[in-house]
Each structure stands twice: as structure tokens, then as C-alpha cells.
């Protein structure tokens, strides 16, 4: 999802909040430059981290992370540092450029830096990281495929005991597997919501997961529901699918997947993921695959594939979990049509926000650009992802 924004021009209080954020970013950039310059005269990283931790009254772990970020920005990501000095991104957002590029050579890291630097403004940290991940996948496809292979070999489940009689179960899984698993849990949980059900959606998801793992059947208030199968969209261009190119595919709600993995998903006869084949020139869907458990309506299908995620700025909930909203209302004589050019995917929370006082949504029928006006006068716009053949930032 491509985003842009405008800041209110009437001198409202949020203008000052925005200005203070820019000032903080500039100060952080200046501090990181000073840290990098000081580090050049240090004898070792461990000693430098210990001293920096004392000076800033932070942990040595935090000090080492700041030290690494400072050196990285100065030596490998100079344009991201320049964006900080311009007040466009703060230290935390800059770290979302540094982390995905840490595996790259200096030359490739600088190429990613040059590619994304002028697209950082106005994006939230998650969107920046996803954008950089796409750039890394495009500029280092072989490395991305090898890193994905190694990480898949490291898949694991971990139990972490907490307090108050609770514990957390972590599963580090391939992205498409985790997405499909969550989709099944979520849809099963939502199918249980109804008359007499007192549990929240989060509680239902937790209970559904437990029941699936332990083979119990206490999720329903009366009888167990029929098994729910889930679709997960993987967008891949035709040339990549046929092996002519190795451009990264895109897993809705996650981001890039190496081309080799995308082909494995597309041609696996047991695959539960739905491939969306796109035109290499335009990115428009040209085939939505045939491995589907329940055919959706054509319009519903088209909009979800087009939007991929909730269209609210900064929200990355996959479109399969969103409501389809009539931007121009359908009832009460408003004249809105149930057609793709009047529908956008919005998660339930941002769908309801549309009806809150002071919020207005407008959809450009030709470009599908969604413009949102906030009560304080801010304007944000989003568009569906551009073609996969061009960097989808």
C-alpha cells in the first residue's frame, strides 16, 4: 500500500506536535553522528558499549545497538541519515532500514539506501521495514533465497513461562505457513461468535488454537463447527512463475517471498495457498488460481486481491480479514454502487472509524486512491500496491 500525507495548514496544535517530532529526529541524527565519530577512536566494541551505557544511563545491550546503528548510518546508509537530519524519520524508523540491510554487503546496502531514501517520509515503522525488505529482495534475490532457506531450517516452537499462571507459546514458522494457520484460527474463532457467546475474539482464537493442538472440542457453546479452511494470497508475476525471472513474490500481509519459494507454493499440488498471477508490466491480476475452498463473489474477490491489506494508512491487516466498505454509501439514497471502483477493504476498527465525527473518506474511482481527512485537518492518502515488476514501495 502506497501512502502519502499532508499536514494541517491552519496552525492547529498537531502542527506543533509534528514540528517537535522533526526536531527530535534532527537531534537524534546529530547524536548518532557524534557517537560514530567518537567510536573511531575506541579500542573495541565491548569497551565502547560499556562506556556509552554509562554516559547515557542505558543498558550495555541498548548501548551496543545504538553504537551499531550510528556506525551503520554513517558508513552504509548515508541517505537515511540525511533523512533523519531533515526531520523526516526518527531513530527508531531509521533502525527499520538498518536491520533488514545488515545482511548485505556495503555496496548493496548503499544501493538499498539510495532506492528507499526518498520514500521514507510519512511512513510508519512497519511500512518502512516492509518497503526495505522488498528492496533487499529485489537487489539481492540470491541472498534472499539462501537466507530464507536457512531460516526455514531453523523453524521451532518455544515455550516461555510468564507470571499469573500464564505462559507464551512461540512458533517460528515460514511466513506462508504461519499466515495460513492464523487465517484458519481466526475464521474458526469468528464463526463461533454469536448469541450467548461471551468470549472476546482474542479469547476465541486462543481457545481454537488450544483445541486444534490438543484435539479437544470446547470451542463451541453447543456443537463444534465445521472445519474452516483459509485462503492466503501469494502474488507472483507471470515471468517469475515460469522461471524467466527471479523477482520476489509478495505474501499479502507479510511482504516479499523469494521467487524460488513462490514457485514451490504455486506448483505444490498440496498447497493451501492461493497464487495470484500478475502481469509483469502492470501488476494487474491475470489469474487467481483454482485451488480455492469456497469461490467468493467476483467483486469481493477482485477488491481483496487488488487491495491486499486494509487501506487505512499504516494498517497491514491482510485483506482476507477486512470488511468491504462502500466509500460512497449504498443505502439512504446516497447512490453508492457495489462495484470495485466504490469498494475498499478496511479492517473492522478502521471501518467503524469512518463513521466517527470529523472523519471523511473519499475514493478516486479511476486510480483507487483513498483519501482520508482527520478531525484535526490532516490528510492521508493510500493506493493499492503498484506492479510487482516495478519496486513495490
C-alpha positions as CSV (number, residue, x, y, z in Angstrom):
1,X,0.0,0.0,0.0
2,X,1.4,3.4,-1.1
3,X,0.9,6.2,1.3
4,X,1.3,10.0,1.3
5,X,0.2,12.7,3.7
6,X,-0.4,16.4,4.2
7,X,-0.1,18.2,7.5
8,X,-2.8,20.7,8.6
9,X,-2.0,24.3,7.5
10,X,-4.2,26.2,10.0
11,X,-1.7,26.2,12.8
12,X,-3.6,23.7,14.9
13,X,-2.0,22.0,17.9
14,X,-0.9,18.9,16.0
15,X,1.3,21.1,13.8
16,X,3.5,21.8,16.8
17,X,3.5,18.1,17.7
18,X,4.7,17.4,14.2
19,X,7.4,20.1,14.4
20,X,8.7,18.7,17.7
21,X,8.9,15.2,16.1
22,X,11.1,16.7,13.3
23,X,13.3,18.5,15.9
24,X,13.7,15.2,17.8
25,X,14.8,13.4,14.7
26,X,17.4,16.0,13.9
27,X,18.8,15.9,17.4
28,X,19.0,12.1,17.3
29,X,20.8,12.3,13.9
30,X,23.3,14.7,15.4
31,X,23.8,12.5,18.4
32,X,24.3,9.4,16.3
33,X,26.9,11.2,14.1
34,X,28.8,12.1,17.3
35,X,28.6,8.6,18.6
36,X,30.1,7.2,15.3
37,X,32.8,9.8,15.3
38,X,33.7,9.0,18.9
39,X,33.8,5.3,18.2
40,X,36.5,5.7,15.6
41,X,39.0,6.3,18.5
42,X,37.8,3.5,20.7
43,X,39.8,0.3,21.2
44,X,37.0,-2.2,21.0
45,X,33.2,-2.6,20.6
46,X,32.7,-4.1,24.0
47,X,34.5,-1.4,25.8
48,X,32.8,1.3,23.8
49,X,29.4,-0.1,24.5
50,X,30.2,-0.2,28.3
51,X,31.3,3.4,28.3
52,X,28.4,4.6,26.2
53,X,26.0,2.8,28.5
54,X,27.4,4.7,31.5
55,X,27.2,8.1,29.7
56,X,23.6,7.6,28.6
57,X,22.5,5.6,31.6
58,X,21.2,2.8,29.5
59,X,21.9,-1.0,29.4
60,X,25.0,-2.2,27.6
61,X,22.8,-4.1,25.2
62,X,20.9,-0.9,24.3
63,X,24.2,1.0,24.0
64,X,25.6,-1.6,21.6
65,X,22.5,-1.4,19.4
66,X,22.8,2.4,19.3
67,X,26.5,2.2,18.5
68,X,25.9,-0.3,15.7
69,X,23.1,1.9,14.3
70,X,25.3,5.0,14.4
71,X,28.1,3.4,12.5
72,X,25.8,1.8,10.0
73,X,24.0,5.1,9.2
74,X,27.3,6.9,8.8
75,X,29.1,4.3,6.7
76,X,26.4,2.3,4.9
77,X,23.1,4.3,4.9
78,X,24.1,7.9,4.5
79,X,20.9,8.9,2.7
80,X,18.7,7.5,5.6
81,X,20.9,9.6,8.0
82,X,20.3,12.6,5.8
83,X,16.5,12.0,6.0
84,X,16.9,12.0,9.8
85,X,18.8,15.3,9.6
86,X,15.9,16.7,7.5
87,X,13.5,15.6,10.3
88,X,11.7,13.1,8.0
89,X,12.4,10.0,10.1
90,X,13.4,9.4,13.7
91,X,16.0,7.0,15.1
92,X,13.5,4.1,15.5
93,X,12.3,4.4,11.9
94,X,15.9,4.6,10.7
95,X,16.6,1.3,12.5
96,X,13.9,-0.3,10.3
97,X,16.2,0.5,7.4
98,X,19.3,-0.7,9.1
99,X,18.0,-4.1,10.4
100,X,17.0,-5.7,7.1
101,X,20.1,-4.4,5.3
102,X,22.5,-5.8,8.0
103,X,23.0,-9.0,6.0
104,X,24.1,-7.1,2.8
105,X,27.4,-6.0,1.6
106,X,28.3,-2.4,2.0
107,X,27.7,-1.8,-1.7
108,X,24.3,-3.4,-1.8
109,X,23.3,-1.7,1.4
110,X,24.0,1.7,-0.1
111,X,22.0,0.7,-3.2
112,X,19.0,-0.1,-1.0
113,X,19.6,3.2,0.9
114,X,19.5,5.1,-2.3
115,X,16.4,3.3,-3.5
116,X,14.3,3.9,-0.4
117,X,15.6,7.2,1.0
118,X,13.1,9.5,-0.8
119,X,10.2,7.2,0.2
120,X,10.7,7.2,4.0
121,X,8.7,10.3,4.8
122,X,5.2,9.8,6.2
123,X,5.6,6.0,6.7
124,X,5.1,4.2,9.9
125,X,8.0,1.9,11.2
126,X,6.3,-1.3,10.0
127,X,5.7,0.1,6.5
128,X,9.4,1.2,6.3
129,X,10.6,-2.2,7.2
130,X,8.3,-3.9,4.7
131,X,9.5,-1.4,2.0
132,X,13.1,-2.1,2.8
133,X,12.5,-5.9,2.8
134,X,11.1,-5.6,-0.7
135,X,14.2,-3.6,-1.9
136,X,16.5,-6.1,-0.3
137,X,14.7,-9.0,-2.0
138,X,14.9,-7.2,-5.4
139,X,18.6,-6.2,-5.2
140,X,19.8,-9.4,-3.6
141,X,17.5,-12.2,-4.8
142,X,20.1,-15.0,-4.5
143,X,21.0,-13.9,-1.0
144,X,17.3,-13.6,0.0
145,X,16.6,-17.1,-1.2
146,X,19.5,-18.5,0.7
147,X,18.6,-16.6,3.9
148,X,15.0,-17.9,3.6
149,X,16.3,-21.4,3.2
150,X,18.4,-21.1,6.3
151,X,15.7,-19.5,8.4
152,X,13.2,-22.2,7.3
153,X,15.6,-24.8,8.5
154,X,15.6,-23.0,11.9
155,X,11.8,-23.3,12.4
156,X,11.0,-24.1,16.0
157,X,8.4,-23.9,18.8
158,X,9.3,-22.3,22.1
159,X,7.5,-22.2,25.5
160,X,8.2,-19.1,27.7
161,X,6.7,-19.1,31.2
162,X,5.3,-15.9,32.5
163,X,3.5,-14.7,35.6
164,X,0.0,-15.0,37.0
165,X,-0.3,-18.6,35.8
166,X,0.3,-17.8,32.1
167,X,2.8,-18.8,29.5
168,X,3.5,-17.9,25.9
169,X,3.9,-20.4,23.1
170,X,6.0,-19.2,20.2
171,X,6.1,-20.8,16.8
172,X,8.8,-19.5,14.4
173,X,7.4,-20.7,11.0
174,X,7.7,-19.9,7.3
175,X,5.6,-16.8,6.6
176,X,3.0,-18.5,4.4
177,X,2.5,-21.4,6.8
178,X,2.0,-19.0,9.8
179,X,-0.3,-16.9,7.7
180,X,-2.4,-19.9,6.7
181,X,-2.5,-21.2,10.3
182,X,-3.6,-17.8,11.7
183,X,-6.2,-17.5,8.9
184,X,-7.8,-20.8,9.9
185,X,-7.7,-20.0,13.6
186,X,-9.2,-16.5,13.0
187,X,-12.0,-17.7,10.8
188,X,-12.9,-20.6,13.1
189,X,-13.0,-18.2,16.0
190,X,-15.2,-15.7,14.2
191,X,-17.6,-18.5,13.2
192,X,-18.2,-19.1,16.9
193,X,-19.3,-15.6,17.7
194,X,-23.0,-15.5,18.1
195,X,-25.9,-15.4,20.6
196,X,-24.7,-16.4,24.0
197,X,-21.0,-16.4,23.3
198,X,-19.3,-14.3,26.0
199,X,-15.7,-14.7,24.9
200,X,-13.8,-12.0,23.1
201,X,-12.3,-12.7,19.6
202,X,-8.8,-12.9,21.2
203,X,-10.1,-15.5,23.7
204,X,-11.8,-17.4,21.0
205,X,-8.6,-17.5,18.9
206,X,-6.6,-18.8,21.9
207,X,-9.2,-21.5,22.6
208,X,-9.4,-22.5,19.0
209,X,-5.6,-22.9,18.8
210,X,-5.6,-25.0,22.0
211,X,-8.4,-27.2,20.7
212,X,-6.6,-27.8,17.4
213,X,-3.4,-28.7,19.1
214,X,-4.8,-30.8,21.9
215,X,-7.7,-32.4,19.9
216,X,-10.3,-31.2,22.3
217,X,-13.7,-29.7,21.3
218,X,-14.7,-27.0,23.8
219,X,-14.6,-24.1,21.3
220,X,-18.4,-24.1,20.6
221,X,-21.1,-23.3,23.1
222,X,-23.2,-26.1,21.7
223,X,-21.8,-28.2,18.9
224,X,-18.4,-28.0,17.2
225,X,-18.4,-26.0,13.9
226,X,-17.4,-27.5,10.6
227,X,-13.7,-27.2,9.8
228,X,-12.8,-23.8,8.3
229,X,-10.3,-23.7,5.5
230,X,-8.5,-20.5,4.8
231,X,-7.1,-18.8,1.7
232,X,-3.7,-16.9,1.8
233,X,-2.8,-14.8,-1.3
234,X,0.6,-15.0,-2.8
235,X,1.2,-12.5,-5.7
236,X,3.7,-13.6,-8.3
237,X,4.3,-12.2,-11.8
238,X,4.0,-14.5,-14.8
239,X,7.7,-14.3,-15.8
240,X,8.8,-15.3,-12.3
241,X,6.3,-18.1,-12.2
242,X,7.6,-19.5,-15.4
243,X,11.2,-19.2,-14.4
244,X,12.2,-16.4,-16.8
245,X,12.9,-14.0,-13.9
246,X,13.5,-14.3,-10.2
247,X,11.6,-11.3,-9.0
248,X,10.3,-11.6,-5.4
249,X,6.7,-12.5,-4.9
250,X,4.5,-10.9,-2.3
251,X,2.6,-12.6,0.5
252,X,-0.4,-10.4,1.4
253,X,0.1,-9.0,5.0
254,X,3.7,-10.1,5.2
255,X,5.8,-8.8,2.3
256,X,8.3,-10.3,-0.2
257,X,9.0,-14.0,-0.7
258,X,11.9,-15.3,-2.7
259,X,11.0,-16.4,-6.2
260,X,12.0,-20.0,-5.6
261,X,9.7,-20.3,-2.7
262,X,6.8,-18.6,-4.6
263,X,7.2,-21.2,-7.4
264,X,7.2,-24.0,-4.8
265,X,3.9,-22.7,-3.4
266,X,2.4,-22.2,-6.9
267,X,3.1,-25.7,-8.2
268,X,2.7,-27.7,-5.0
269,X,-0.4,-29.9,-5.6
270,X,-1.0,-30.0,-1.8
271,X,-0.7,-26.2,-1.4
272,X,-3.3,-24.4,0.6
273,X,-2.2,-21.0,-0.5
274,X,-3.8,-19.2,-3.4
275,X,-1.5,-17.9,-6.1
276,X,-2.4,-14.6,-7.7
277,X,-0.5,-14.3,-11.1
278,X,0.1,-10.8,-12.2
279,X,1.0,-9.1,-15.5
280,X,4.8,-8.4,-15.3
281,X,4.2,-5.0,-16.9
282,X,1.3,-3.7,-15.0
283,X,1.0,-5.8,-11.9
284,X,-2.7,-6.4,-12.6
285,X,-4.1,-9.9,-11.7
286,X,-4.4,-12.1,-14.7
287,X,-5.2,-15.3,-13.0
288,X,-6.4,-16.0,-9.5
289,X,-5.7,-19.8,-9.4
290,X,-8.1,-22.6,-9.0
291,X,-7.1,-24.0,-5.6
292,X,-10.0,-22.4,-3.6
293,X,-12.2,-23.9,-1.0
294,X,-15.3,-21.7,-1.4
295,X,-15.5,-19.4,-4.5
296,X,-16.1,-15.8,-3.4
297,X,-18.2,-13.4,-5.3
298,X,-16.4,-11.9,-8.3
299,X,-16.5,-8.4,-6.9
300,X,-15.4,-9.4,-3.4
301,X,-12.6,-11.4,-4.9
302,X,-11.4,-8.6,-7.1
303,X,-11.2,-6.0,-4.4
304,X,-9.4,-8.2,-1.9
305,X,-6.8,-9.2,-4.4
306,X,-6.3,-5.6,-5.5
307,X,-6.1,-4.0,-2.1
308,X,-4.1,-6.9,-0.4
309,X,-4.4,-5.1,3.0
310,X,-6.6,-2.8,5.0
311,X,-6.4,0.5,3.1
312,X,-6.1,2.7,6.2
313,X,-2.7,4.3,6.4
314,X,-0.3,2.3,8.5
315,X,-2.6,-0.8,8.9
316,X,-1.3,-4.0,7.3
317,X,-4.1,-6.4,8.2
318,X,-4.5,-8.7,5.2
319,X,-7.5,-8.1,3.0
320,X,-8.9,-11.5,3.7
321,X,-9.7,-10.3,7.2
322,X,-11.2,-7.0,6.2
323,X,-14.7,-5.6,5.6
324,X,-15.5,-4.4,2.1
325,X,-16.7,-0.8,2.6
326,X,-18.9,1.3,0.2
327,X,-16.9,4.5,0.3
328,X,-19.9,6.3,-1.2
329,X,-22.8,4.8,0.9
330,X,-25.1,2.3,-0.7
331,X,-28.3,3.0,1.3
332,X,-30.4,6.0,2.2
333,X,-30.3,7.4,-1.4
334,X,-26.5,8.0,-1.3
335,X,-26.0,6.4,-4.7
336,X,-23.0,4.3,-3.9
337,X,-22.6,1.2,-6.2
338,X,-21.4,-2.2,-5.2
339,X,-18.6,-2.2,-7.7
340,X,-14.8,-2.4,-7.4
341,X,-14.4,1.3,-8.0
342,X,-16.5,2.1,-4.9
343,X,-15.3,-0.6,-2.6
344,X,-12.1,-0.7,-0.4
345,X,-11.0,-3.2,2.2
346,X,-11.0,-1.8,5.7
347,X,-10.4,-3.8,8.9
348,X,-13.3,-3.6,11.3
349,X,-11.7,-1.0,13.5
350,X,-10.9,1.4,10.7
351,X,-14.3,0.7,9.0
352,X,-16.1,1.9,12.1
353,X,-13.8,4.9,12.4
354,X,-15.2,6.1,9.1
355,X,-18.5,6.9,10.9
356,X,-16.8,8.8,13.8
357,X,-17.3,12.6,13.9
358,X,-14.9,14.5,11.8
359,X,-13.6,11.6,9.7
360,X,-14.2,11.6,6.0
361,X,-13.1,9.0,3.3
362,X,-13.0,9.6,-0.4
363,X,-12.2,7.1,-3.1
364,X,-10.9,8.2,-6.6
365,X,-12.8,5.8,-8.8
366,X,-10.2,6.0,-11.6
367,X,-7.0,5.4,-9.6
368,X,-8.5,3.7,-6.5
369,X,-6.6,6.3,-4.3
370,X,-8.3,6.5,-0.9
371,X,-8.1,10.0,0.7
372,X,-8.8,10.2,4.5
373,X,-9.4,13.5,6.3
374,X,-9.0,13.5,10.1
375,X,-10.9,15.7,12.6
376,X,-7.8,17.9,13.1
377,X,-7.3,18.6,9.4
378,X,-4.7,16.1,8.4
379,X,-5.0,14.4,5.0
380,X,-3.6,10.9,4.3
381,X,-3.8,9.0,1.0
382,X,-3.2,5.4,0.1
383,X,-3.1,3.5,-3.1
384,X,-3.0,-0.3,-3.9
385,X,0.5,-1.7,-4.3
386,X,2.0,-0.9,-7.7
387,X,3.1,-3.5,-10.2
388,X,5.5,-6.2,-8.9
389,X,7.7,-5.5,-12.0
390,X,8.5,-2.1,-10.5
391,X,9.8,-1.8,-7.0
392,X,6.5,-2.1,-5.0
393,X,7.2,0.6,-2.4
